């Protein structure tokens, strides 16, 4: 089984590395308020693939770098 999630810590680090505020990114991505993006960046709201893609362009990194992929073995118990 594979689980995929967004690397929220990396997103925040990249934003700070690019000297961008929450408001800056929110504006660039078309959010009505900075709070809308803050909710996404902190994981309190789900991130759409479109937003993830736009962030990858903004931070000049492949989408794959923004993801955490974990592969887990299926544990089947025979009874």
PDB file with one MODEL, atoms N, CA, C and O in Angstrom:
MODEL        1
ATOM      1  N   UNK A   1       0.842  -1.178   0.000  1.00  0.00           N
ATOM      2  CA  UNK A   1       0.000   0.000   0.000  1.00  0.00           C
ATOM      3  C   UNK A   1       0.889   1.244   0.000  1.00  0.00           C
ATOM      4  O   UNK A   1       1.925   1.273   0.664  1.00  0.00           O
ATOM      5  N   UNK A   2       0.488   2.241  -0.727  1.00  0.00           N
ATOM      6  CA  UNK A   2       1.243   3.477  -0.819  1.00  0.00           C
ATOM      7  C   UNK A   2       0.385   4.617  -0.280  1.00  0.00           C
ATOM      8  O   UNK A   2      -0.784   4.754  -0.641  1.00  0.00           O
ATOM      9  N   UNK A   3       0.974   5.428   0.582  1.00  0.00           N
ATOM     10  CA  UNK A   3       0.297   6.633   1.047  1.00  0.00           C
ATOM     11  C   UNK A   3       1.108   7.839   0.583  1.00  0.00           C
ATOM     12  O   UNK A   3       2.338   7.843   0.632  1.00  0.00           O
ATOM     13  N   UNK A   4       0.387   8.854   0.135  1.00  0.00           N
ATOM     14  CA  UNK A   4       1.030  10.062  -0.366  1.00  0.00           C
ATOM     15  C   UNK A   4       0.433  11.258   0.359  1.00  0.00           C
ATOM     16  O   UNK A   4      -0.785  11.385   0.478  1.00  0.00           O
ATOM     17  N   UNK A   5       1.310  12.132   0.840  1.00  0.00           N
ATOM     18  CA  UNK A   5       0.849  13.356   1.487  1.00  0.00           C
ATOM     19  C   UNK A   5       1.756  14.508   1.066  1.00  0.00           C
ATOM     20  O   UNK A   5       2.843  14.302   0.527  1.00  0.00           O
ATOM     21  N   UNK A   6       1.290  15.702   1.321  1.00  0.00           N
ATOM     22  CA  UNK A   6       2.063  16.895   0.979  1.00  0.00           C
ATOM     23  C   UNK A   6       3.032  17.188   2.127  1.00  0.00           C
ATOM     24  O   UNK A   6       2.662  17.123   3.299  1.00  0.00           O
ATOM     25  N   UNK A   7       4.256  17.507   1.776  1.00  0.00           N
ATOM     26  CA  UNK A   7       5.276  17.836   2.773  1.00  0.00           C
ATOM     27  C   UNK A   7       5.089  19.302   3.195  1.00  0.00           C
ATOM     28  O   UNK A   7       5.675  20.212   2.609  1.00  0.00           O
ATOM     29  N   UNK A   8       4.260  19.502   4.222  1.00  0.00           N
ATOM     30  CA  UNK A   8       3.900  20.847   4.661  1.00  0.00           C
ATOM     31  C   UNK A   8       5.094  21.602   5.236  1.00  0.00           C
ATOM     32  O   UNK A   8       5.210  22.814   5.054  1.00  0.00           O
ATOM     33  N   UNK A   9       5.971  20.897   5.924  1.00  0.00           N
ATOM     34  CA  UNK A   9       7.163  21.564   6.477  1.00  0.00           C
ATOM     35  C   UNK A   9       8.040  22.108   5.351  1.00  0.00           C
ATOM     36  O   UNK A   9       8.577  23.212   5.447  1.00  0.00           O
ATOM     37  N   UNK A  10       8.176  21.326   4.293  1.00  0.00           N
ATOM     38  CA  UNK A  10       8.975  21.765   3.155  1.00  0.00           C
ATOM     39  C   UNK A  10       8.326  22.966   2.473  1.00  0.00           C
ATOM     40  O   UNK A  10       9.020  23.902   2.076  1.00  0.00           O
ATOM     41  N   UNK A  11       6.998  22.947   2.334  1.00  0.00           N
ATOM     42  CA  UNK A  11       6.317  24.081   1.711  1.00  0.00           C
ATOM     43  C   UNK A  11       6.594  25.374   2.461  1.00  0.00           C
ATOM     44  O   UNK A  11       6.875  26.407   1.854  1.00  0.00           O
ATOM     45  N   UNK A  12       6.513  25.309   3.785  1.00  0.00           N
ATOM     46  CA  UNK A  12       6.782  26.507   4.591  1.00  0.00           C
ATOM     47  C   UNK A  12       8.240  26.936   4.430  1.00  0.00           C
ATOM     48  O   UNK A  12       8.528  28.124   4.287  1.00  0.00           O
ATOM     49  N   UNK A  13       9.152  25.973   4.454  1.00  0.00           N
ATOM     50  CA  UNK A  13      10.577  26.287   4.296  1.00  0.00           C
ATOM     51  C   UNK A  13      10.866  26.930   2.947  1.00  0.00           C
ATOM     52  O   UNK A  13      11.631  27.891   2.862  1.00  0.00           O
ATOM     53  N   UNK A  14      10.253  26.401   1.895  1.00  0.00           N
ATOM     54  CA  UNK A  14      10.456  26.964   0.563  1.00  0.00           C
ATOM     55  C   UNK A  14       9.894  28.379   0.473  1.00  0.00           C
ATOM     56  O   UNK A  14      10.496  29.256  -0.146  1.00  0.00           O
ATOM     57  N   UNK A  15       8.745  28.592   1.091  1.00  0.00           N
ATOM     58  CA  UNK A  15       8.159  29.940   1.091  1.00  0.00           C
ATOM     59  C   UNK A  15       9.110  30.918   1.758  1.00  0.00           C
ATOM     60  O   UNK A  15       9.357  32.010   1.246  1.00  0.00           O
ATOM     61  N   UNK A  16       9.643  30.512   2.915  1.00  0.00           N
ATOM     62  CA  UNK A  16      10.560  31.377   3.643  1.00  0.00           C
ATOM     63  C   UNK A  16      11.873  31.559   2.877  1.00  0.00           C
ATOM     64  O   UNK A  16      12.439  32.652   2.877  1.00  0.00           O
ATOM     65  N   UNK A  17      12.359  30.502   2.228  1.00  0.00           N
ATOM     66  CA  UNK A  17      13.585  30.578   1.433  1.00  0.00           C
ATOM     67  C   UNK A  17      13.451  31.592   0.290  1.00  0.00           C
ATOM     68  O   UNK A  17      14.408  32.280  -0.063  1.00  0.00           O
ATOM     69  N   UNK A  18      12.245  31.666  -0.276  1.00  0.00           N
ATOM     70  CA  UNK A  18      11.980  32.608  -1.357  1.00  0.00           C
ATOM     71  C   UNK A  18      11.560  33.982  -0.831  1.00  0.00           C
ATOM     72  O   UNK A  18      11.148  34.850  -1.601  1.00  0.00           O
ATOM     73  N   UNK A  19      11.669  34.172   0.492  1.00  0.00           N
ATOM     74  CA  UNK A  19      11.336  35.459   1.139  1.00  0.00           C
ATOM     75  C   UNK A  19       9.911  35.907   0.826  1.00  0.00           C
ATOM     76  O   UNK A  19       9.659  37.082   0.559  1.00  0.00           O
ATOM     77  N   UNK A  20       8.988  34.951   0.864  1.00  0.00           N
ATOM     78  CA  UNK A  20       7.584  35.249   0.601  1.00  0.00           C
ATOM     79  C   UNK A  20       6.772  35.103   1.883  1.00  0.00           C
ATOM     80  O   UNK A  20       7.016  34.200   2.683  1.00  0.00           O
ATOM     81  N   UNK A  21       5.827  35.977   2.068  1.00  0.00           N
ATOM     82  CA  UNK A  21       4.916  35.878   3.206  1.00  0.00           C
ATOM     83  C   UNK A  21       3.704  35.034   2.806  1.00  0.00           C
ATOM     84  O   UNK A  21       3.509  34.721   1.632  1.00  0.00           O
ATOM     85  N   UNK A  22       2.908  34.681   3.789  1.00  0.00           N
ATOM     86  CA  UNK A  22       1.649  33.983   3.506  1.00  0.00           C
ATOM     87  C   UNK A  22       0.809  34.842   2.552  1.00  0.00           C
ATOM     88  O   UNK A  22       0.214  34.329   1.605  1.00  0.00           O
ATOM     89  N   UNK A  23       0.771  36.131   2.809  1.00  0.00           N
ATOM     90  CA  UNK A  23      -0.006  37.048   1.965  1.00  0.00           C
ATOM     91  C   UNK A  23       0.508  37.063   0.528  1.00  0.00           C
ATOM     92  O   UNK A  23      -0.279  37.081  -0.418  1.00  0.00           O
ATOM     93  N   UNK A  24       1.841  37.055   0.367  1.00  0.00           N
ATOM     94  CA  UNK A  24       2.425  37.046  -0.978  1.00  0.00           C
ATOM     95  C   UNK A  24       1.970  35.827  -1.767  1.00  0.00           C
ATOM     96  O   UNK A  24       1.511  35.942  -2.904  1.00  0.00           O
ATOM     97  N   UNK A  25       2.103  34.662  -1.149  1.00  0.00           N
ATOM     98  CA  UNK A  25       1.749  33.416  -1.842  1.00  0.00           C
ATOM     99  C   UNK A  25       0.247  33.364  -2.098  1.00  0.00           C
ATOM    100  O   UNK A  25      -0.190  32.973  -3.180  1.00  0.00           O
ATOM    101  N   UNK A  26      -0.536  33.754  -1.108  1.00  0.00           N
ATOM    102  CA  UNK A  26      -1.994  33.760  -1.273  1.00  0.00           C
ATOM    103  C   UNK A  26      -2.391  34.608  -2.475  1.00  0.00           C
ATOM    104  O   UNK A  26      -3.237  34.209  -3.276  1.00  0.00           O
ATOM    105  N   UNK A  27      -1.784  35.757  -2.593  1.00  0.00           N
ATOM    106  CA  UNK A  27      -2.082  36.659  -3.710  1.00  0.00           C
ATOM    107  C   UNK A  27      -1.676  36.045  -5.041  1.00  0.00           C
ATOM    108  O   UNK A  27      -2.443  36.087  -6.003  1.00  0.00           O
ATOM    109  N   UNK A  28      -0.475  35.473  -5.105  1.00  0.00           N
ATOM    110  CA  UNK A  28       0.022  34.875  -6.345  1.00  0.00           C
ATOM    111  C   UNK A  28      -0.830  33.697  -6.800  1.00  0.00           C
ATOM    112  O   UNK A  28      -0.959  33.446  -7.998  1.00  0.00           O
ATOM    113  N   UNK A  29      -1.414  32.970  -5.837  1.00  0.00           N
ATOM    114  CA  UNK A  29      -2.202  31.780  -6.186  1.00  0.00           C
ATOM    115  C   UNK A  29      -3.694  32.087  -6.339  1.00  0.00           C
ATOM    116  O   UNK A  29      -4.481  31.206  -6.684  1.00  0.00           O
ATOM    117  N   UNK A  30      -4.080  33.347  -6.077  1.00  0.00           N
ATOM    118  CA  UNK A  30      -5.468  33.733  -6.287  1.00  0.00           C
ATOM    119  C   UNK A  30      -6.401  33.494  -5.110  1.00  0.00           C
ATOM    120  O   UNK A  30      -7.619  33.484  -5.285  1.00  0.00           O
ATOM    121  N   UNK A  31      -5.855  33.301  -3.915  1.00  0.00           N
ATOM    122  CA  UNK A  31      -6.709  33.165  -2.734  1.00  0.00           C
ATOM    123  C   UNK A  31      -7.311  34.526  -2.409  1.00  0.00           C
ATOM    124  O   UNK A  31      -6.665  35.556  -2.602  1.00  0.00           O
ATOM    125  N   UNK A  32      -8.545  34.534  -1.917  1.00  0.00           N
ATOM    126  CA  UNK A  32      -9.208  35.797  -1.586  1.00  0.00           C
ATOM    127  C   UNK A  32      -8.589  36.438  -0.351  1.00  0.00           C
ATOM    128  O   UNK A  32      -8.539  37.663  -0.236  1.00  0.00           O
ATOM    129  N   UNK A  33      -8.119  35.602   0.572  1.00  0.00           N
ATOM    130  CA  UNK A  33      -7.507  36.111   1.793  1.00  0.00           C
ATOM    131  C   UNK A  33      -6.259  35.302   2.115  1.00  0.00           C
ATOM    132  O   UNK A  33      -6.149  34.152   1.688  1.00  0.00           O
ATOM    133  N   UNK A  34      -5.315  35.874   2.859  1.00  0.00           N
ATOM    134  CA  UNK A  34      -4.138  35.108   3.287  1.00  0.00           C
ATOM    135  C   UNK A  34      -4.517  33.905   4.151  1.00  0.00           C
ATOM    136  O   UNK A  34      -3.836  32.880   4.127  1.00  0.00           O
ATOM    137  N   UNK A  35      -5.586  34.032   4.900  1.00  0.00           N
ATOM    138  CA  UNK A  35      -6.021  32.924   5.759  1.00  0.00           C
ATOM    139  C   UNK A  35      -6.329  31.678   4.947  1.00  0.00           C
ATOM    140  O   UNK A  35      -6.064  30.561   5.391  1.00  0.00           O
ATOM    141  N   UNK A  36      -6.888  31.866   3.763  1.00  0.00           N
ATOM    142  CA  UNK A  36      -7.195  30.719   2.900  1.00  0.00           C
ATOM    143  C   UNK A  36      -5.953  29.904   2.596  1.00  0.00           C
ATOM    144  O   UNK A  36      -5.978  28.675   2.672  1.00  0.00           O
ATOM    145  N   UNK A  37      -4.860  30.584   2.250  1.00  0.00           N
ATOM    146  CA  UNK A  37      -3.625  29.845   1.985  1.00  0.00           C
ATOM    147  C   UNK A  37      -3.013  29.311   3.258  1.00  0.00           C
ATOM    148  O   UNK A  37      -2.481  28.201   3.262  1.00  0.00           O
ATOM    149  N   UNK A  38      -3.071  30.069   4.343  1.00  0.00           N
ATOM    150  CA  UNK A  38      -2.531  29.608   5.628  1.00  0.00           C
ATOM    151  C   UNK A  38      -3.182  28.283   6.025  1.00  0.00           C
ATOM    152  O   UNK A  38      -2.499  27.378   6.506  1.00  0.00           O
ATOM    153  N   UNK A  39      -4.494  28.162   5.828  1.00  0.00           N
ATOM    154  CA  UNK A  39      -5.191  26.914   6.156  1.00  0.00           C
ATOM    155  C   UNK A  39      -4.656  25.745   5.332  1.00  0.00           C
ATOM    156  O   UNK A  39      -4.563  24.623   5.831  1.00  0.00           O
ATOM    157  N   UNK A  40      -4.308  26.001   4.086  1.00  0.00           N
ATOM    158  CA  UNK A  40      -3.751  24.958   3.215  1.00  0.00           C
ATOM    159  C   UNK A  40      -2.332  24.611   3.660  1.00  0.00           C
ATOM    160  O   UNK A  40      -1.993  23.435   3.796  1.00  0.00           O
ATOM    161  N   UNK A  41      -1.498  25.637   3.888  1.00  0.00           N
ATOM    162  CA  UNK A  41      -0.097  25.396   4.227  1.00  0.00           C
ATOM    163  C   UNK A  41       0.065  24.692   5.575  1.00  0.00           C
ATOM    164  O   UNK A  41       1.041  23.972   5.787  1.00  0.00           O
ATOM    165  N   UNK A  42      -0.870  24.893   6.469  1.00  0.00           N
ATOM    166  CA  UNK A  42      -0.781  24.258   7.793  1.00  0.00           C
ATOM    167  C   UNK A  42      -1.509  22.917   7.851  1.00  0.00           C
ATOM    168  O   UNK A  42      -1.508  22.257   8.889  1.00  0.00           O
ATOM    169  N   UNK A  43      -2.132  22.510   6.741  1.00  0.00           N
ATOM    170  CA  UNK A  43      -2.801  21.215   6.702  1.00  0.00           C
ATOM    171  C   UNK A  43      -4.196  21.206   7.291  1.00  0.00           C
ATOM    172  O   UNK A  43      -4.783  20.140   7.477  1.00  0.00           O
ATOM    173  N   UNK A  44      -4.729  22.368   7.584  1.00  0.00           N
ATOM    174  CA  UNK A  44      -6.078  22.442   8.143  1.00  0.00           C
ATOM    175  C   UNK A  44      -7.146  22.367   7.051  1.00  0.00           C
ATOM    176  O   UNK A  44      -8.325  22.151   7.329  1.00  0.00           O
ATOM    177  N   UNK A  45      -6.711  22.548   5.810  1.00  0.00           N
ATOM    178  CA  UNK A  45      -7.601  22.408   4.655  1.00  0.00           C
ATOM    179  C   UNK A  45      -6.848  21.602   3.599  1.00  0.00           C
ATOM    180  O   UNK A  45      -5.644  21.782   3.416  1.00  0.00           O
ATOM    181  N   UNK A  46      -7.555  20.719   2.910  1.00  0.00           N
ATOM    182  CA  UNK A  46      -6.921  19.903   1.865  1.00  0.00           C
ATOM    183  C   UNK A  46      -6.412  20.765   0.725  1.00  0.00           C
ATOM    184  O   UNK A  46      -7.012  21.781   0.374  1.00  0.00           O
ATOM    185  N   UNK A  47      -5.300  20.345   0.157  1.00  0.00           N
ATOM    186  CA  UNK A  47      -4.694  21.057  -0.951  1.00  0.00           C
ATOM    187  C   UNK A  47      -5.099  20.400  -2.263  1.00  0.00           C
ATOM    188  O   UNK A  47      -4.998  19.182  -2.411  1.00  0.00           O
ATOM    189  N   UNK A  48      -5.554  21.201  -3.203  1.00  0.00           N
ATOM    190  CA  UNK A  48      -5.908  20.653  -4.515  1.00  0.00           C
ATOM    191  C   UNK A  48      -4.629  20.389  -5.312  1.00  0.00           C
ATOM    192  O   UNK A  48      -3.573  20.952  -5.024  1.00  0.00           O
ATOM    193  N   UNK A  49      -4.746  19.545  -6.291  1.00  0.00           N
ATOM    194  CA  UNK A  49      -3.618  19.259  -7.162  1.00  0.00           C
ATOM    195  C   UNK A  49      -3.207  20.529  -7.907  1.00  0.00           C
ATOM    196  O   UNK A  49      -2.021  20.757  -8.147  1.00  0.00           O
ATOM    197  N   UNK A  50      -4.171  21.339  -8.264  1.00  0.00           N
ATOM    198  CA  UNK A  50      -3.893  22.589  -8.959  1.00  0.00           C
ATOM    199  C   UNK A  50      -3.026  23.521  -8.106  1.00  0.00           C
ATOM    200  O   UNK A  50      -2.069  24.110  -8.609  1.00  0.00           O
ATOM    201  N   UNK A  51      -3.352  23.654  -6.832  1.00  0.00           N
ATOM    202  CA  UNK A  51      -2.562  24.499  -5.926  1.00  0.00           C
ATOM    203  C   UNK A  51      -1.164  23.906  -5.759  1.00  0.00           C
ATOM    204  O   UNK A  51      -0.171  24.633  -5.780  1.00  0.00           O
ATOM    205  N   UNK A  52      -1.090  22.597  -5.595  1.00  0.00           N
ATOM    206  CA  UNK A  52       0.214  21.939  -5.467  1.00  0.00           C
ATOM    207  C   UNK A  52       1.078  22.211  -6.702  1.00  0.00           C
ATOM    208  O   UNK A  52       2.269  22.500  -6.584  1.00  0.00           O
ATOM    209  N   UNK A  53       0.476  22.117  -7.870  1.00  0.00           N
ATOM    210  CA  UNK A  53       1.207  22.372  -9.114  1.00  0.00           C
ATOM    211  C   UNK A  53       1.671  23.839  -9.184  1.00  0.00           C
ATOM    212  O   UNK A  53       2.810  24.115  -9.560  1.00  0.00           O
ATOM    213  N   UNK A  54       0.792  24.762  -8.825  1.00  0.00           N
ATOM    214  CA  UNK A  54       1.155  26.182  -8.842  1.00  0.00           C
ATOM    215  C   UNK A  54       2.293  26.474  -7.858  1.00  0.00           C
ATOM    216  O   UNK A  54       3.172  27.288  -8.142  1.00  0.00           O
ATOM    217  N   UNK A  55       2.270  25.808  -6.704  1.00  0.00           N
ATOM    218  CA  UNK A  55       3.355  25.978  -5.728  1.00  0.00           C
ATOM    219  C   UNK A  55       4.669  25.447  -6.285  1.00  0.00           C
ATOM    220  O   UNK A  55       5.724  26.042  -6.065  1.00  0.00           O
ATOM    221  N   UNK A  56       4.610  24.340  -6.999  1.00  0.00           N
ATOM    222  CA  UNK A  56       5.832  23.786  -7.580  1.00  0.00           C
ATOM    223  C   UNK A  56       6.434  24.758  -8.598  1.00  0.00           C
ATOM    224  O   UNK A  56       7.655  24.882  -8.691  1.00  0.00           O
ATOM    225  N   UNK A  57       5.585  25.440  -9.355  1.00  0.00           N
ATOM    226  CA  UNK A  57       6.072  26.441 -10.302  1.00  0.00           C
ATOM    227  C   UNK A  57       6.643  27.652  -9.562  1.00  0.00           C
ATOM    228  O   UNK A  57       7.711  28.153  -9.912  1.00  0.00           O
ATOM    229  N   UNK A  58       5.938  28.109  -8.556  1.00  0.00           N
ATOM    230  CA  UNK A  58       6.372  29.271  -7.784  1.00  0.00           C
ATOM    231  C   UNK A  58       7.721  29.029  -7.126  1.00  0.00           C
ATOM    232  O   UNK A  58       8.588  29.902  -7.131  1.00  0.00           O
ATOM    233  N   UNK A  59       7.895  27.835  -6.557  1.00  0.00           N
ATOM    234  CA  UNK A  59       9.130  27.512  -5.838  1.00  0.00           C
ATOM    235  C   UNK A  59      10.173  26.857  -6.737  1.00  0.00           C
ATOM    236  O   UNK A  59      11.253  26.485  -6.277  1.00  0.00           O
ATOM    237  N   UNK A  60       9.845  26.719  -8.025  1.00  0.00           N
ATOM    238  CA  UNK A  60      10.773  26.155  -9.021  1.00  0.00           C
ATOM    239  C   UNK A  60      11.313  24.783  -8.606  1.00  0.00           C
ATOM    240  O   UNK A  60      12.520  24.542  -8.597  1.00  0.00           O
ATOM    241  N   UNK A  61      10.382  23.903  -8.267  1.00  0.00           N
ATOM    242  CA  UNK A  61      10.737  22.540  -7.880  1.00  0.00           C
ATOM    243  C   UNK A  61       9.687  21.577  -8.439  1.00  0.00           C
ATOM    244  O   UNK A  61       8.516  21.942  -8.536  1.00  0.00           O
ATOM    245  N   UNK A  62      10.079  20.367  -8.804  1.00  0.00           N
ATOM    246  CA  UNK A  62       9.092  19.391  -9.297  1.00  0.00           C
ATOM    247  C   UNK A  62       8.047  19.055  -8.225  1.00  0.00           C
ATOM    248  O   UNK A  62       8.345  19.040  -7.031  1.00  0.00           O
ATOM    249  N   UNK A  63       6.834  18.790  -8.674  1.00  0.00           N
ATOM    250  CA  UNK A  63       5.746  18.427  -7.753  1.00  0.00           C
ATOM    251  C   UNK A  63       6.172  17.276  -6.848  1.00  0.00           C
ATOM    252  O   UNK A  63       5.852  17.263  -5.659  1.00  0.00           O
ATOM    253  N   UNK A  64       6.893  16.310  -7.413  1.00  0.00           N
ATOM    254  CA  UNK A  64       7.298  15.133  -6.642  1.00  0.00           C
ATOM    255  C   UNK A  64       8.100  15.511  -5.392  1.00  0.00           C
ATOM    256  O   UNK A  64       8.035  14.821  -4.375  1.00  0.00           O
ATOM    257  N   UNK A  65       8.851  16.604  -5.476  1.00  0.00           N
ATOM    258  CA  UNK A  65       9.651  17.041  -4.322  1.00  0.00           C
ATOM    259  C   UNK A  65       8.789  17.551  -3.182  1.00  0.00           C
ATOM    260  O   UNK A  65       9.249  17.622  -2.042  1.00  0.00           O
ATOM    261  N   UNK A  66       7.548  17.906  -3.472  1.00  0.00           N
ATOM    262  CA  UNK A  66       6.654  18.446  -2.455  1.00  0.00           C
ATOM    263  C   UNK A  66       5.816  17.361  -1.776  1.00  0.00           C
ATOM    264  O   UNK A  66       4.980  17.651  -0.920  1.00  0.00           O
ATOM    265  N   UNK A  67       6.050  16.129  -2.164  1.00  0.00           N
ATOM    266  CA  UNK A  67       5.251  15.013  -1.644  1.00  0.00           C
ATOM    267  C   UNK A  67       6.076  14.110  -0.735  1.00  0.00           C
ATOM    268  O   UNK A  67       7.295  14.001  -0.867  1.00  0.00           O
ATOM    269  N   UNK A  68       5.379  13.475   0.182  1.00  0.00           N
ATOM    270  CA  UNK A  68       5.951  12.411   1.004  1.00  0.00           C
ATOM    271  C   UNK A  68       5.257  11.127   0.573  1.00  0.00           C
ATOM    272  O   UNK A  68       4.038  11.004   0.689  1.00  0.00           O
ATOM    273  N   UNK A  69       6.030  10.179   0.079  1.00  0.00           N
ATOM    274  CA  UNK A  69       5.476   8.901  -0.390  1.00  0.00           C
ATOM    275  C   UNK A  69       5.986   7.804   0.524  1.00  0.00           C
ATOM    276  O   UNK A  69       7.193   7.629   0.690  1.00  0.00           O
ATOM    277  N   UNK A  70       5.055   7.067   1.115  1.00  0.00           N
ATOM    278  CA  UNK A  70       5.419   5.962   1.999  1.00  0.00           C
ATOM    279  C   UNK A  70       4.821   4.680   1.440  1.00  0.00           C
ATOM    280  O   UNK A  70       3.628   4.595   1.152  1.00  0.00           O
ATOM    281  N   UNK A  71       5.681   3.697   1.299  1.00  0.00           N
ATOM    282  CA  UNK A  71       5.220   2.389   0.859  1.00  0.00           C
ATOM    283  C   UNK A  71       5.201   1.465   2.064  1.00  0.00           C
ATOM    284  O   UNK A  71       6.207   1.297   2.753  1.00  0.00           O
ATOM    285  N   UNK A  72       4.048   0.874   2.304  1.00  0.00           N
ATOM    286  CA  UNK A  72       3.893  -0.036   3.433  1.00  0.00           C
ATOM    287  C   UNK A  72       3.495  -1.404   2.902  1.00  0.00           C
ATOM    288  O   UNK A  72       2.717  -1.524   1.956  1.00  0.00           O
ATOM    289  N   UNK A  73       4.041  -2.414   3.525  1.00  0.00           N
ATOM    290  CA  UNK A  73       3.665  -3.773   3.144  1.00  0.00           C
ATOM    291  C   UNK A  73       2.301  -4.104   3.711  1.00  0.00           C
ATOM    292  O   UNK A  73       1.976  -3.745   4.842  1.00  0.00           O
ATOM    293  N   UNK A  74       1.501  -4.801   2.901  1.00  0.00           N
ATOM    294  CA  UNK A  74       0.216  -5.289   3.394  1.00  0.00           C
ATOM    295  C   UNK A  74       0.484  -6.414   4.381  1.00  0.00           C
ATOM    296  O   UNK A  74       1.214  -7.358   4.078  1.00  0.00           O
ATOM    297  N   UNK A  75      -0.099  -6.311   5.536  1.00  0.00           N
ATOM    298  CA  UNK A  75       0.072  -7.370   6.536  1.00  0.00           C
ATOM    299  C   UNK A  75      -1.190  -8.212   6.559  1.00  0.00           C
ATOM    300  O   UNK A  75      -2.231  -7.787   7.062  1.00  0.00           O
ATOM    301  N   UNK A  76      -1.082  -9.410   6.006  1.00  0.00           N
ATOM    302  CA  UNK A  76      -2.215 -10.324   5.975  1.00  0.00           C
ATOM    303  C   UNK A  76      -1.976 -11.405   7.004  1.00  0.00           C
ATOM    304  O   UNK A  76      -0.919 -12.033   7.046  1.00  0.00           O
ATOM    305  N   UNK A  77      -2.968 -11.602   7.818  1.00  0.00           N
ATOM    306  CA  UNK A  77      -2.883 -12.640   8.853  1.00  0.00           C
ATOM    307  C   UNK A  77      -3.679 -13.851   8.390  1.00  0.00           C
ATOM    308  O   UNK A  77      -4.857 -13.740   8.053  1.00  0.00           O
ATOM    309  N   UNK A  78      -3.033 -14.995   8.377  1.00  0.00           N
ATOM    310  CA  UNK A  78      -3.767 -16.210   8.015  1.00  0.00           C
ATOM    311  C   UNK A  78      -4.358 -16.810   9.272  1.00  0.00           C
ATOM    312  O   UNK A  78      -3.706 -16.848  10.315  1.00  0.00           O
ATOM    313  N   UNK A  79      -5.543 -17.260   9.179  1.00  0.00           N
ATOM    314  CA  UNK A  79      -6.226 -17.734  10.367  1.00  0.00           C
ATOM    315  C   UNK A  79      -6.660 -19.061  10.248  1.00  0.00           C
ATOM    316  O   UNK A  79      -7.257 -19.601  11.179  1.00  0.00           O
TER     317      UNK A  79
ENDMDL
END
